[in-house]
Amino acid sequence: MAKLVVFYSRAGENYFGGQYRRVAVGNTEKAAKQIAALTGADLFKIQQKVPYAEDYETCIQQAKADQQAKARPELAELPDSLDGYDEIYLGYPNYWGDLPMAVYTFLEAFDWTGKTIHPFCTHEGSGLSGTGQKIARACKGARVAEGLAIRGSDADRCEGQINRWLMAR
Ligand SMILES: Cc1cc2nc3c(=O)[nH]c(=O)nc-3n(C[C@H](O)[C@H](O)[C@H](O)COP(=O)(O)O)c2cc1C
């Protein structure tokens, strides 16, 4: 069976260790591409139909409102099926100890029975924050393996960390 890397990531203005910086490719996307290259997995990016703002402060407000409302933002597209995949690497930024709400939109669209999910998150200090349990609750029947937390500002130099995590699978 094939492997799939599914991830959510945001380009635009972000906050790195005390500084705002505009990036063309988000931190989780950088990690996701490395995992796909190392595992030979297919790659799918979860994208909202109406993306959050480029501007960091506006994005914070939008994401906070969605989290408080437990919103399920509509996605630009979904794969027809995950039937061909048994190992799924699920990547997301830590948003206040949780997944971005659009990741739940994705997770709730599929039957996870018999699949293994390998969570990886990028963050600025909070690590995984127990998101593995949240994923397990949203994905009934899946085995959720030990996750990997990457500091967002290290996304350009995390290959060693990713390799060690993959080797331990
Ligand atoms: C809306 C929002 C909320 C965030 N909340 C947290 C948080 O609670 N803890 C944390 O460590 N980082 C937090 N961050 C930082 C992101 O998790 C971090 O920058 C991540 O690497 C962004 O990934 P991306 O570039 O793939 O979108 C937050 C960022 C945003 C935009």
Ligand as a Chemical Component Dictionary entry (heavy atoms), coordinates in Angstrom:
data_LIG
# 
_chem_comp.id                   LIG 
_chem_comp.type                 NON-POLYMER 
_chem_comp.pdbx_formal_charge   0 
_chem_comp.three_letter_code    LIG 
# 
loop_
_chem_comp_atom.comp_id 
_chem_comp_atom.atom_id 
_chem_comp_atom.alt_atom_id 
_chem_comp_atom.type_symbol 
_chem_comp_atom.charge 
_chem_comp_atom.model_Cartn_x 
_chem_comp_atom.model_Cartn_y 
_chem_comp_atom.model_Cartn_z 
_chem_comp_atom.pdbx_ordinal 
LIG C1  C1  C 0 -3.090 31.349 14.153 1  
LIG C2  C2  C 0 -1.787 30.907 14.759 2  
LIG C3  C3  C 0 -1.743 30.398 16.043 3  
LIG C4  C4  C 0 -0.536 29.916 16.565 4  
LIG N1  N1  N 0 -0.512 29.384 17.839 5  
LIG C5  C5  C 0 0.637  28.851 18.303 6  
LIG C6  C6  C 0 0.688  28.252 19.592 7  
LIG O1  O1  O 0 -0.286 28.234 20.345 8  
LIG N2  N2  N 0 1.858  27.684 19.991 9  
LIG C7  C7  C 0 2.984  27.700 19.208 10 
LIG O2  O2  O 0 4.000  27.156 19.611 11 
LIG N3  N3  N 0 2.965  28.279 17.988 12 
LIG C8  C8  C 0 1.823  28.848 17.519 13 
LIG N4  N4  N 0 1.806  29.432 16.276 14 
LIG C9  C9  C 0 3.021  29.389 15.449 15 
LIG C10 C10 C 0 2.927  28.332 14.382 16 
LIG O3  O3  O 0 2.542  27.069 14.931 17 
LIG C11 C11 C 0 4.285  28.170 13.676 18 
LIG O4  O4  O 0 4.733  29.394 13.195 19 
LIG C12 C12 C 0 4.174  27.163 12.549 20 
LIG O5  O5  O 0 5.458  26.742 12.189 21 
LIG C13 C13 C 0 3.460  27.730 11.336 22 
LIG O6  O6  O 0 3.418  26.745 10.340 23 
LIG P1  P1  P 0 3.201  27.092 8.803  24 
LIG O7  O7  O 0 4.299  28.058 8.395  25 
LIG O8  O8  O 0 3.349  25.771 8.120  26 
LIG O9  O9  O 0 1.836  27.654 8.648  27 
LIG C14 C14 C 0 0.636  29.971 15.774 28 
LIG C15 C15 C 0 0.588  30.544 14.497 29 
LIG C16 C16 C 0 -0.599 31.025 13.989 30 
LIG C17 C17 C 0 -0.617 31.643 12.610 31 
# 
loop_
_chem_comp_bond.comp_id 
_chem_comp_bond.atom_id_1 
_chem_comp_bond.atom_id_2 
_chem_comp_bond.value_order 
_chem_comp_bond.pdbx_ordinal 
LIG C1  C2  SING 1  
LIG C2  C3  SING 2  
LIG C2  C16 DOUB 3  
LIG C3  C4  DOUB 4  
LIG C4  N1  SING 5  
LIG C4  C14 SING 6  
LIG N1  C5  DOUB 7  
LIG C5  C6  SING 8  
LIG C5  C8  SING 9  
LIG C6  O1  DOUB 10 
LIG C6  N2  SING 11 
LIG N2  C7  SING 12 
LIG C7  O2  DOUB 13 
LIG C7  N3  SING 14 
LIG N3  C8  DOUB 15 
LIG C8  N4  SING 16 
LIG N4  C9  SING 17 
LIG N4  C14 SING 18 
LIG C9  C10 SING 19 
LIG C10 O3  SING 20 
LIG C10 C11 SING 21 
LIG C11 O4  SING 22 
LIG C11 C12 SING 23 
LIG C12 O5  SING 24 
LIG C12 C13 SING 25 
LIG C13 O6  SING 26 
LIG O6  P1  SING 27 
LIG P1  O7  DOUB 28 
LIG P1  O8  SING 29 
LIG P1  O9  SING 30 
LIG C14 C15 DOUB 31 
LIG C15 C16 SING 32 
LIG C16 C17 SING 33 
# 
